[in-house]
Amino acid sequence: MSEPVGLSQFDVVSINKTKSPLNAATFKVIEFAISLAGRLSKELSGETWKEWYKDGVECEVLRMDGTGWQSGRVRISLEFIPADEEEDEEEMEAQLEDVTSPQLPESPLDDLRSELNIQ
């Protein structure tokens, strides 16, 4: 898998609508952020939400690498992880299989023979 890439607020995301927090197949990152802000604003004050979204909230993190607690900030962001070229090709092939036309008989007479029970 590739390294995550940060998205700008005007980048457009295309997603399966059933998994979309906005009930839309496509949306701008800023639309997602506004929706999330609206939901979290019921739980957090406006200033606290701005901290989470912009500069981050002061915190400490205990890393699994054994270095102990590290001070810093945590913030909400949306990242894009590009698929490898091989994954892209497999996905395209799977999509093509879903939309391929039905298989034609090997011979135009095969259907007639099966109806007449002739071999």
N, C-alpha and C positions, 0 to 999 in steps of 0.2 A: 504494500500500500504506500502511496506517496505521502509526502509531508503535508500537513494542513496549511491552507492558504487563507488568510484573513479576507473577508469580503467588505466592500465599501457599502455604504448605506443605500446606494442606488443600483447595486447589482441585483439581478433578477434570479430567483430560485424557482426551478420547476420540480415538482414533487408529486407523488401519488396523492390525489386529493383526499383519500381516506386517512392519510397520515399527516395531513396539513393542519397546523394549529389554527389556521385562518379559514379552513374549509374552502380553499382555493387551490387549483393546480399550479398556479404561478403567483409569485408575490415578490415585491422588493424587500430587501433586508430591512429597510426603515419601517415598512408596514408591519413586519414581524416584531420589530422592536417596540413599536407603538402599541401593538396588541398585547405584548408581554407586559409593557409598562402599565397598561390599563388594568390588567389582571393583578399585577403586583401592587399597584397603588392602593388597592383595597386593604392590603396587608402592611404596606410600608408608606411612610410619609413621602411627599414629592421630592424633598431634598435627599432622603436616603436612597430613593430609586435612582436619582441622578448620579449619586456616588457609585452605585452598583454598575451603572451603564457607562459613565464617562471615565472618571479617575480611578475608580475602584474603592473598596472599603478596606480599611486597615485590618490586618489579621495576622495570625501566625499559622504556619503549615508544618506539620510533622511529616517529613518525607520518609519513604520506605528505604532510602539508601543508607540510613543509619547516621546521618549528619545532624540529627536533632531538630529542634524547632528553628524555623527560619521566619523572620519578620518580613512583611511585605504588604501587598494589596491584592485583592481578588476582585475581578469584575466579570460581568456577563458579556459574552461575545458569541458571534456566529461564525464558525469556520467551515471551509469547504475542503474536502479531502478528495483530490482528483483520483479517478480510477486509473489503474495502469492500462496501457494500450491493450494488453492481452484481455483484461477484464472487459474493456469496451467492445472488443471484437466478439467475445462470447455473448455479451448482452445483446448486441445487434443481431447475431445469429439466432438467438432465442426469440427475439421480437419478429424476425423474418419468418421463423417457423410458425408463429402464431397467426400470421396474416397470409400465408401461402394459399394459393387456390387449391381446391380439392384435387386429389390425384385422378388423372384420366386413366381409363382402362388401357391395357397394353394394346388391345385391338378394338376398333369400333364395334366389331361383331361380338365381343365378349359378353356384353350386356344382353344381346339378343339370344346368344347361346344359353346363358344362365336362365333366362326366362323360359326357353323351350326345353331346358334340361338336356341339351346336346353337349357332348364333350368333344 
